Amino acid sequence: MQDQGRSTRKRTGGRLKNVRNRRKDELGRLPTETQVGEPRFRTVDVRGNDTKTRALATNVASVNAGDETLSADIEDVVENDANPNYVRRNIITKGAIIATSEGEARVTSRPGQTGQVNAVLLDN
């Protein structure tokens, strides 16, 4: 999410002068829209001597079915409350319902942030 910064106008309507330029950590990045497909990842540097692995595309999910965790193939995106167009474009975000080889599951991880898809099997 990109930071919009401080307002350029005062409460009275007058203009405010910039005190400083933007900091690098205030710039932000475009969202990583993880798609269903052949696995592709990108490593990005983040604030503090750290990195994040972003999943650009993936076709494998760790599905939690009660007391066991299974590795399942992702077949399709069924529903995505974040954006209805994401279903058509097969984009996976947290909260999306995906069709897997084990059945339908809801995504609990953030693939664009962690690089992996964790999901919980739904009761049908």
PyMOL commands that place a pseudoatom at each C-alpha (Angstrom):
pseudoatom trace, name=CA, resn=MET, resi=1, chain=A, elem=C, hetatm=0, pos=[0.000, 0.000, 0.000]
pseudoatom trace, name=CA, resn=GLN, resi=2, chain=A, elem=C, hetatm=0, pos=[1.422, 3.312, -0.986]
pseudoatom trace, name=CA, resn=ASP, resi=3, chain=A, elem=C, hetatm=0, pos=[1.503, 6.077, 1.615]
pseudoatom trace, name=CA, resn=GLN, resi=4, chain=A, elem=C, hetatm=0, pos=[-0.265, 9.217, 0.452]
pseudoatom trace, name=CA, resn=GLY, resi=5, chain=A, elem=C, hetatm=0, pos=[1.586, 11.353, 2.977]
pseudoatom trace, name=CA, resn=ARG, resi=6, chain=A, elem=C, hetatm=0, pos=[0.480, 14.528, 4.703]
pseudoatom trace, name=CA, resn=SER, resi=7, chain=A, elem=C, hetatm=0, pos=[-2.189, 16.810, 3.221]
pseudoatom trace, name=CA, resn=THR, resi=8, chain=A, elem=C, hetatm=0, pos=[-0.854, 19.606, 1.014]
pseudoatom trace, name=CA, resn=ARG, resi=9, chain=A, elem=C, hetatm=0, pos=[-3.338, 22.118, 2.445]
pseudoatom trace, name=CA, resn=LYS, resi=10, chain=A, elem=C, hetatm=0, pos=[-3.891, 23.679, 5.867]
pseudoatom trace, name=CA, resn=ARG, resi=11, chain=A, elem=C, hetatm=0, pos=[-7.185, 23.614, 7.747]
pseudoatom trace, name=CA, resn=THR, resi=12, chain=A, elem=C, hetatm=0, pos=[-7.813, 27.154, 6.505]
pseudoatom trace, name=CA, resn=GLY, resi=13, chain=A, elem=C, hetatm=0, pos=[-7.218, 26.215, 2.853]
pseudoatom trace, name=CA, resn=GLY, resi=14, chain=A, elem=C, hetatm=0, pos=[-3.692, 27.607, 2.522]
pseudoatom trace, name=CA, resn=ARG, resi=15, chain=A, elem=C, hetatm=0, pos=[-0.885, 25.503, 1.098]
pseudoatom trace, name=CA, resn=LEU, resi=16, chain=A, elem=C, hetatm=0, pos=[1.683, 23.705, 3.260]
pseudoatom trace, name=CA, resn=LYS, resi=17, chain=A, elem=C, hetatm=0, pos=[5.357, 23.647, 2.294]
pseudoatom trace, name=CA, resn=ASN, resi=18, chain=A, elem=C, hetatm=0, pos=[7.230, 20.339, 2.211]
pseudoatom trace, name=CA, resn=VAL, resi=19, chain=A, elem=C, hetatm=0, pos=[9.505, 19.986, 5.225]
pseudoatom trace, name=CA, resn=ARG, resi=20, chain=A, elem=C, hetatm=0, pos=[11.373, 16.995, 3.772]
pseudoatom trace, name=CA, resn=ASN, resi=21, chain=A, elem=C, hetatm=0, pos=[11.294, 14.520, 0.887]
pseudoatom trace, name=CA, resn=ARG, resi=22, chain=A, elem=C, hetatm=0, pos=[9.751, 11.073, 1.086]
pseudoatom trace, name=CA, resn=ARG, resi=23, chain=A, elem=C, hetatm=0, pos=[11.630, 8.343, 2.912]
pseudoatom trace, name=CA, resn=LYS, resi=24, chain=A, elem=C, hetatm=0, pos=[12.279, 5.061, 1.128]
pseudoatom trace, name=CA, resn=ASP, resi=25, chain=A, elem=C, hetatm=0, pos=[10.050, 3.134, 3.562]
pseudoatom trace, name=CA, resn=GLU, resi=26, chain=A, elem=C, hetatm=0, pos=[7.148, 5.486, 2.779]
pseudoatom trace, name=CA, resn=LEU, resi=27, chain=A, elem=C, hetatm=0, pos=[7.102, 4.667, -0.934]
pseudoatom trace, name=CA, resn=GLY, resi=28, chain=A, elem=C, hetatm=0, pos=[5.434, 1.249, -0.745]
pseudoatom trace, name=CA, resn=ARG, resi=29, chain=A, elem=C, hetatm=0, pos=[5.085, -1.263, -3.577]
pseudoatom trace, name=CA, resn=LEU, resi=30, chain=A, elem=C, hetatm=0, pos=[2.395, -2.519, -5.914]
pseudoatom trace, name=CA, resn=PRO, resi=31, chain=A, elem=C, hetatm=0, pos=[0.456, -5.562, -4.639]
pseudoatom trace, name=CA, resn=THR, resi=32, chain=A, elem=C, hetatm=0, pos=[1.707, -9.030, -5.566]
pseudoatom trace, name=CA, resn=GLU, resi=33, chain=A, elem=C, hetatm=0, pos=[-1.199, -10.745, -7.282]
pseudoatom trace, name=CA, resn=THR, resi=34, chain=A, elem=C, hetatm=0, pos=[-0.422, -14.442, -6.827]
pseudoatom trace, name=CA, resn=GLN, resi=35, chain=A, elem=C, hetatm=0, pos=[-1.843, -16.495, -9.687]
pseudoatom trace, name=CA, resn=VAL, resi=36, chain=A, elem=C, hetatm=0, pos=[-2.570, -20.207, -10.085]
pseudoatom trace, name=CA, resn=GLY, resi=37, chain=A, elem=C, hetatm=0, pos=[0.137, -21.753, -12.245]
pseudoatom trace, name=CA, resn=GLU, resi=38, chain=A, elem=C, hetatm=0, pos=[3.708, -22.999, -12.438]
pseudoatom trace, name=CA, resn=PRO, resi=39, chain=A, elem=C, hetatm=0, pos=[5.479, -21.844, -9.214]
pseudoatom trace, name=CA, resn=ARG, resi=40, chain=A, elem=C, hetatm=0, pos=[7.372, -18.536, -9.551]
pseudoatom trace, name=CA, resn=PHE, resi=41, chain=A, elem=C, hetatm=0, pos=[8.837, -16.580, -6.618]
pseudoatom trace, name=CA, resn=ARG, resi=42, chain=A, elem=C, hetatm=0, pos=[10.564, -13.241, -6.104]
pseudoatom trace, name=CA, resn=THR, resi=43, chain=A, elem=C, hetatm=0, pos=[12.657, -12.199, -3.110]
pseudoatom trace, name=CA, resn=VAL, resi=44, chain=A, elem=C, hetatm=0, pos=[12.409, -8.538, -2.077]
pseudoatom trace, name=CA, resn=ASP, resi=45, chain=A, elem=C, hetatm=0, pos=[14.421, -6.585, 0.477]
pseudoatom trace, name=CA, resn=VAL, resi=46, chain=A, elem=C, hetatm=0, pos=[12.345, -5.039, 3.270]
pseudoatom trace, name=CA, resn=ARG, resi=47, chain=A, elem=C, hetatm=0, pos=[12.990, -2.619, 6.123]
pseudoatom trace, name=CA, resn=GLY, resi=48, chain=A, elem=C, hetatm=0, pos=[15.492, -3.893, 8.645]
pseudoatom trace, name=CA, resn=ASN, resi=49, chain=A, elem=C, hetatm=0, pos=[18.041, -6.417, 7.428]
pseudoatom trace, name=CA, resn=ASP, resi=50, chain=A, elem=C, hetatm=0, pos=[15.330, -8.790, 6.203]
pseudoatom trace, name=CA, resn=THR, resi=51, chain=A, elem=C, hetatm=0, pos=[13.683, -10.221, 3.078]
pseudoatom trace, name=CA, resn=LYS, resi=52, chain=A, elem=C, hetatm=0, pos=[10.260, -11.396, 1.955]
pseudoatom trace, name=CA, resn=THR, resi=53, chain=A, elem=C, hetatm=0, pos=[9.564, -14.165, -0.537]
pseudoatom trace, name=CA, resn=ARG, resi=54, chain=A, elem=C, hetatm=0, pos=[6.644, -13.237, -2.773]
pseudoatom trace, name=CA, resn=ALA, resi=55, chain=A, elem=C, hetatm=0, pos=[4.760, -15.962, -4.640]
pseudoatom trace, name=CA, resn=LEU, resi=56, chain=A, elem=C, hetatm=0, pos=[4.043, -14.648, -8.139]
pseudoatom trace, name=CA, resn=ALA, resi=57, chain=A, elem=C, hetatm=0, pos=[2.396, -17.952, -9.089]
pseudoatom trace, name=CA, resn=THR, resi=58, chain=A, elem=C, hetatm=0, pos=[1.851, -21.272, -7.322]
pseudoatom trace, name=CA, resn=ASN, resi=59, chain=A, elem=C, hetatm=0, pos=[-0.155, -24.465, -7.757]
pseudoatom trace, name=CA, resn=VAL, resi=60, chain=A, elem=C, hetatm=0, pos=[0.438, -26.122, -4.364]
pseudoatom trace, name=CA, resn=ALA, resi=61, chain=A, elem=C, hetatm=0, pos=[-1.320, -25.474, -1.048]
pseudoatom trace, name=CA, resn=SER, resi=62, chain=A, elem=C, hetatm=0, pos=[-0.864, -26.850, 2.469]
pseudoatom trace, name=CA, resn=VAL, resi=63, chain=A, elem=C, hetatm=0, pos=[-4.406, -27.796, 3.457]
pseudoatom trace, name=CA, resn=ASN, resi=64, chain=A, elem=C, hetatm=0, pos=[-5.353, -28.327, 7.101]
pseudoatom trace, name=CA, resn=ALA, resi=65, chain=A, elem=C, hetatm=0, pos=[-7.996, -31.062, 7.416]
pseudoatom trace, name=CA, resn=GLY, resi=66, chain=A, elem=C, hetatm=0, pos=[-8.776, -31.359, 11.115]
pseudoatom trace, name=CA, resn=ASP, resi=67, chain=A, elem=C, hetatm=0, pos=[-5.706, -32.763, 12.859]
pseudoatom trace, name=CA, resn=GLU, resi=68, chain=A, elem=C, hetatm=0, pos=[-3.554, -33.375, 9.762]
pseudoatom trace, name=CA, resn=THR, resi=69, chain=A, elem=C, hetatm=0, pos=[-1.962, -31.140, 7.128]
pseudoatom trace, name=CA, resn=LEU, resi=70, chain=A, elem=C, hetatm=0, pos=[-1.958, -32.293, 3.516]
pseudoatom trace, name=CA, resn=SER, resi=71, chain=A, elem=C, hetatm=0, pos=[-0.214, -30.988, 0.422]
pseudoatom trace, name=CA, resn=ALA, resi=72, chain=A, elem=C, hetatm=0, pos=[-2.835, -30.406, -2.280]
pseudoatom trace, name=CA, resn=ASP, resi=73, chain=A, elem=C, hetatm=0, pos=[-2.823, -29.182, -5.868]
pseudoatom trace, name=CA, resn=ILE, resi=74, chain=A, elem=C, hetatm=0, pos=[-4.680, -25.922, -6.507]
pseudoatom trace, name=CA, resn=GLU, resi=75, chain=A, elem=C, hetatm=0, pos=[-7.137, -26.333, -9.379]
pseudoatom trace, name=CA, resn=ASP, resi=76, chain=A, elem=C, hetatm=0, pos=[-9.087, -23.065, -9.434]
pseudoatom trace, name=CA, resn=VAL, resi=77, chain=A, elem=C, hetatm=0, pos=[-10.154, -19.954, -7.497]
pseudoatom trace, name=CA, resn=VAL, resi=78, chain=A, elem=C, hetatm=0, pos=[-13.860, -20.338, -6.626]
pseudoatom trace, name=CA, resn=GLU, resi=79, chain=A, elem=C, hetatm=0, pos=[-14.537, -17.145, -4.651]
pseudoatom trace, name=CA, resn=ASN, resi=80, chain=A, elem=C, hetatm=0, pos=[-12.542, -14.093, -3.581]
pseudoatom trace, name=CA, resn=ASP, resi=81, chain=A, elem=C, hetatm=0, pos=[-14.096, -11.385, -1.392]
pseudoatom trace, name=CA, resn=ALA, resi=82, chain=A, elem=C, hetatm=0, pos=[-11.127, -9.053, -1.955]
pseudoatom trace, name=CA, resn=ASN, resi=83, chain=A, elem=C, hetatm=0, pos=[-12.140, -8.468, -5.591]
pseudoatom trace, name=CA, resn=PRO, resi=84, chain=A, elem=C, hetatm=0, pos=[-14.701, -10.294, -7.790]
pseudoatom trace, name=CA, resn=ASN, resi=85, chain=A, elem=C, hetatm=0, pos=[-12.381, -9.903, -10.804]
pseudoatom trace, name=CA, resn=TYR, resi=86, chain=A, elem=C, hetatm=0, pos=[-9.713, -11.947, -9.005]
pseudoatom trace, name=CA, resn=VAL, resi=87, chain=A, elem=C, hetatm=0, pos=[-11.868, -15.080, -9.523]
pseudoatom trace, name=CA, resn=ARG, resi=88, chain=A, elem=C, hetatm=0, pos=[-11.768, -14.641, -13.301]
pseudoatom trace, name=CA, resn=ARG, resi=89, chain=A, elem=C, hetatm=0, pos=[-8.040, -13.927, -13.242]
pseudoatom trace, name=CA, resn=ASN, resi=90, chain=A, elem=C, hetatm=0, pos=[-7.300, -16.857, -10.827]
pseudoatom trace, name=CA, resn=ILE, resi=91, chain=A, elem=C, hetatm=0, pos=[-5.614, -14.609, -8.254]
pseudoatom trace, name=CA, resn=ILE, resi=92, chain=A, elem=C, hetatm=0, pos=[-5.135, -15.975, -4.724]
pseudoatom trace, name=CA, resn=THR, resi=93, chain=A, elem=C, hetatm=0, pos=[-5.301, -13.688, -1.679]
pseudoatom trace, name=CA, resn=LYS, resi=94, chain=A, elem=C, hetatm=0, pos=[-5.986, -14.270, 2.004]
pseudoatom trace, name=CA, resn=GLY, resi=95, chain=A, elem=C, hetatm=0, pos=[-9.633, -15.279, 2.456]
pseudoatom trace, name=CA, resn=ALA, resi=96, chain=A, elem=C, hetatm=0, pos=[-10.032, -16.618, -1.084]
pseudoatom trace, name=CA, resn=ILE, resi=97, chain=A, elem=C, hetatm=0, pos=[-11.837, -19.939, -1.522]
pseudoatom trace, name=CA, resn=ILE, resi=98, chain=A, elem=C, hetatm=0, pos=[-9.862, -22.299, -3.755]
pseudoatom trace, name=CA, resn=ALA, resi=99, chain=A, elem=C, hetatm=0, pos=[-10.708, -25.657, -5.319]
pseudoatom trace, name=CA, resn=THR, resi=100, chain=A, elem=C, hetatm=0, pos=[-7.994, -28.173, -4.446]
pseudoatom trace, name=CA, resn=SER, resi=101, chain=A, elem=C, hetatm=0, pos=[-7.477, -31.882, -5.019]
pseudoatom trace, name=CA, resn=GLU, resi=102, chain=A, elem=C, hetatm=0, pos=[-8.664, -32.412, -1.405]
pseudoatom trace, name=CA, resn=GLY, resi=103, chain=A, elem=C, hetatm=0, pos=[-11.806, -30.243, -1.820]
pseudoatom trace, name=CA, resn=GLU, resi=104, chain=A, elem=C, hetatm=0, pos=[-12.665, -26.569, -1.358]
pseudoatom trace, name=CA, resn=ALA, resi=105, chain=A, elem=C, hetatm=0, pos=[-10.521, -24.626, 1.113]
pseudoatom trace, name=CA, resn=ARG, resi=106, chain=A, elem=C, hetatm=0, pos=[-10.197, -21.071, 2.430]
pseudoatom trace, name=CA, resn=VAL, resi=107, chain=A, elem=C, hetatm=0, pos=[-6.762, -19.438, 2.228]
pseudoatom trace, name=CA, resn=THR, resi=108, chain=A, elem=C, hetatm=0, pos=[-5.426, -18.341, 5.643]
pseudoatom trace, name=CA, resn=SER, resi=109, chain=A, elem=C, hetatm=0, pos=[-1.937, -17.156, 4.633]
pseudoatom trace, name=CA, resn=ARG, resi=110, chain=A, elem=C, hetatm=0, pos=[-0.836, -14.147, 2.558]
pseudoatom trace, name=CA, resn=PRO, resi=111, chain=A, elem=C, hetatm=0, pos=[0.920, -15.646, -0.494]
pseudoatom trace, name=CA, resn=GLY, resi=112, chain=A, elem=C, hetatm=0, pos=[2.185, -12.267, -1.711]
pseudoatom trace, name=CA, resn=GLN, resi=113, chain=A, elem=C, hetatm=0, pos=[3.907, -11.722, 1.656]
pseudoatom trace, name=CA, resn=THR, resi=114, chain=A, elem=C, hetatm=0, pos=[4.974, -15.211, 2.780]
pseudoatom trace, name=CA, resn=GLY, resi=115, chain=A, elem=C, hetatm=0, pos=[5.394, -17.055, -0.519]
pseudoatom trace, name=CA, resn=GLN, resi=116, chain=A, elem=C, hetatm=0, pos=[3.227, -20.018, 0.461]
pseudoatom trace, name=CA, resn=VAL, resi=117, chain=A, elem=C, hetatm=0, pos=[-0.474, -20.911, 0.424]
pseudoatom trace, name=CA, resn=ASN, resi=118, chain=A, elem=C, hetatm=0, pos=[-1.898, -22.291, 3.677]
pseudoatom trace, name=CA, resn=ALA, resi=119, chain=A, elem=C, hetatm=0, pos=[-5.597, -23.189, 3.702]
pseudoatom trace, name=CA, resn=VAL, resi=120, chain=A, elem=C, hetatm=0, pos=[-8.300, -24.745, 5.853]
pseudoatom trace, name=CA, resn=LEU, resi=121, chain=A, elem=C, hetatm=0, pos=[-10.637, -27.342, 4.351]
pseudoatom trace, name=CA, resn=LEU, resi=122, chain=A, elem=C, hetatm=0, pos=[-14.269, -26.215, 4.263]
pseudoatom trace, name=CA, resn=ASP, resi=123, chain=A, elem=C, hetatm=0, pos=[-17.158, -28.383, 5.522]
pseudoatom trace, name=CA, resn=ASN, resi=124, chain=A, elem=C, hetatm=0, pos=[-19.427, -29.047, 2.525]
for i in range(1, 124): cmd.bond("trace and resi %d" % i, "trace and resi %d" % (i + 1))
show_as sticks, trace
zoom trace
